[in-house]
């Protein structure tokens, strides 16, 4: 019974709008919803692409700088005394 009353209220609201209001409501509501969904999707897609491009660019820069930095890296040997710096730079 409560659903019938609320349904009648909703119909009453639509009747109060008039034909112009109903047409505007029935056209703008789905259009706005679709615009929000598509806008969110395209924004997410663009952000994902930008993130992957940034990661690729970082990898390319690291690959190009690796040969230049390699001579400056310390050479790890077991004969060298242990130091905190060796722990950071030498892989064991």
C-alpha positions as CSV (number, residue, x, y, z in Angstrom):
1,X,0.0,0.0,0.0
2,X,2.9,2.3,0.8
3,X,4.4,1.7,-2.6
4,X,1.2,2.6,-4.3
5,X,1.1,5.9,-2.4
6,X,4.7,6.7,-3.2
7,X,4.1,5.7,-6.8
8,X,1.1,8.1,-7.0
9,X,3.3,10.9,-5.5
10,X,5.9,10.4,-8.2
11,X,3.3,10.5,-10.9
12,X,1.9,13.6,-9.4
13,X,5.4,15.2,-9.5
14,X,5.7,14.4,-13.2
15,X,2.3,15.8,-13.9
16,X,3.2,19.0,-12.1
17,X,6.2,19.5,-14.3
18,X,4.2,19.8,-17.5
19,X,5.1,18.5,-20.9
20,X,8.2,20.8,-21.3
21,X,9.6,19.8,-17.9
22,X,9.0,16.1,-18.6
23,X,10.8,16.3,-21.9
24,X,13.7,18.2,-20.4
25,X,13.9,15.7,-17.5
26,X,13.7,12.6,-19.8
27,X,16.4,14.0,-22.1
28,X,18.8,15.7,-19.8
29,X,18.9,13.1,-17.1
30,X,20.2,10.2,-19.3
31,X,22.4,12.5,-21.2
32,X,24.0,13.9,-18.0
33,X,24.5,10.4,-16.6
34,X,26.1,9.2,-19.8
35,X,28.4,12.2,-20.0
36,X,29.6,11.6,-16.4
37,X,30.2,7.9,-17.1
38,X,32.1,8.5,-20.4
39,X,34.0,11.4,-18.9
40,X,35.1,9.2,-16.0
41,X,36.1,6.4,-18.3
42,X,38.1,8.6,-20.7
43,X,39.8,10.3,-17.8
44,X,40.8,7.0,-16.2
45,X,42.1,5.7,-19.6
46,X,44.1,8.9,-20.2
47,X,45.7,8.6,-16.7
48,X,46.5,5.0,-17.2
49,X,48.2,5.8,-20.5
50,X,50.2,8.7,-19.0
51,X,51.3,6.4,-16.2
52,X,52.6,3.7,-18.5
53,X,54.4,6.3,-20.7
54,X,56.1,7.8,-17.6
55,X,57.3,4.4,-16.5
56,X,58.6,3.6,-20.0
57,X,60.4,7.0,-20.1
58,X,62.0,6.3,-16.7
59,X,63.2,2.9,-17.9
60,X,64.7,4.3,-21.0
61,X,66.5,7.0,-19.1
62,X,67.8,4.4,-16.6
63,X,69.0,2.2,-19.5
64,X,70.8,5.1,-21.1
65,X,72.5,6.3,-17.9
66,X,73.5,2.8,-16.7
67,X,76.7,2.6,-18.9
68,X,77.8,6.1,-17.8
69,X,77.3,5.4,-14.1
70,X,78.8,1.9,-14.1
71,X,82.4,3.0,-13.8
72,X,81.6,5.1,-10.7
73,X,80.0,2.1,-8.9
74,X,82.3,0.5,-6.3
75,X,83.6,-2.9,-7.1
76,X,82.6,-5.4,-4.4
77,X,85.1,-7.9,-3.2
78,X,85.3,-10.2,-0.2
79,X,88.8,-8.7,0.6
80,X,87.4,-5.3,1.3
81,X,86.5,-4.5,4.9
82,X,82.8,-4.4,5.6
83,X,81.3,-0.9,5.7
84,X,77.7,0.4,5.7
85,X,78.3,1.8,2.2
86,X,79.2,-1.6,0.8
87,X,76.0,-3.0,2.3
88,X,74.1,-0.4,0.3
89,X,75.9,-0.7,-3.0
90,X,77.0,-4.3,-3.2
91,X,74.6,-7.1,-3.8
92,X,75.3,-10.3,-1.9
